[in-house]
């Protein structure tokens, strides 16, 4: 699988990254042996980048990875995890919790070091704390050799632009913002390149919006968004292609994102994604789908504190 450089880190990530939230039963009950097999399928198919978080499955995702990763040569994969969010309404970005969270993640996954640690969903807290306390605490973990590189993740674009100006970062992880429906993350390309900060994209399907599958109950899309997305999916079906395939191909194709992260607890699905990105993308169909999606282009929902939100 093709690999791309991640900013100034010296790391090279597979263009498709394995998101391990699903194997932590974050979205549905899972079959444990099948979920564990997803990790091996991803690695066997050339995905050298795995992303998880202390939050996913409230620790279960990291524990599941700890069942697989010790048997795999450490130099053969790049792993990121996240800290600061531990339950839907529980956030702790204190320096003390940073040190504890790094140690717990290492223990759960049975690792000696973490390649990347992100501050998770920082839009829910004061960015002053992230800049003044959390990032310096993470730099201490880098000095100890427990962490190699640090970054931030979240939903609103505003938080990334502010953090690029205020903090010393190695990596940014954005989700739902480079898809067939939303290209707002392209505004991060130039500032990230100027500061040698790596840029990773996640969620090419926009939480199933760009698939033919029913949307989860928690999806925040409006009736108009759902109706327009359904029309786009139906158009792809008429053309003999699953809109999910086009969505994945489109998000992976942008070379300024080091990797595109998505996950599943179904090993056949993971393998299918790898097949899809090896096939040529239908540029004409992309143009047609974008035209259908134009009424909801760059639609976003509200997430986090008002001062951190794009609105």
Buried (B, 14 or more C-beta within 10 A) or exposed (E): BEBBEBBEBEBBBBBBBBBBBBBBBBBEEBEEEEBBBBBBBBBEBBBBBBBBBBBBBBBBBBBBBBBBBEEEEEEEBBBBBBBBBBEEEEBBBBBEBBBEBBEBBBEBBBBEBBBBBBBBBBBBBBBEBBBEBBBEBBBBBBEEEBBBBBBBBBBBBBBBBBBBEBBEBBBBBBBBBBBBBBBBBBEBBEBBEEBEBBBBBBBBBBBBBBBEEEBEEEBEBEEEBBEBBBEBBEBBEEBEBBBBBBBBBBBBBBEBBBBBBBBBBBBEBBBBBBEBBEEEBBEEBBEBBBEBBEEBBEBBBEBBBEEBBBE
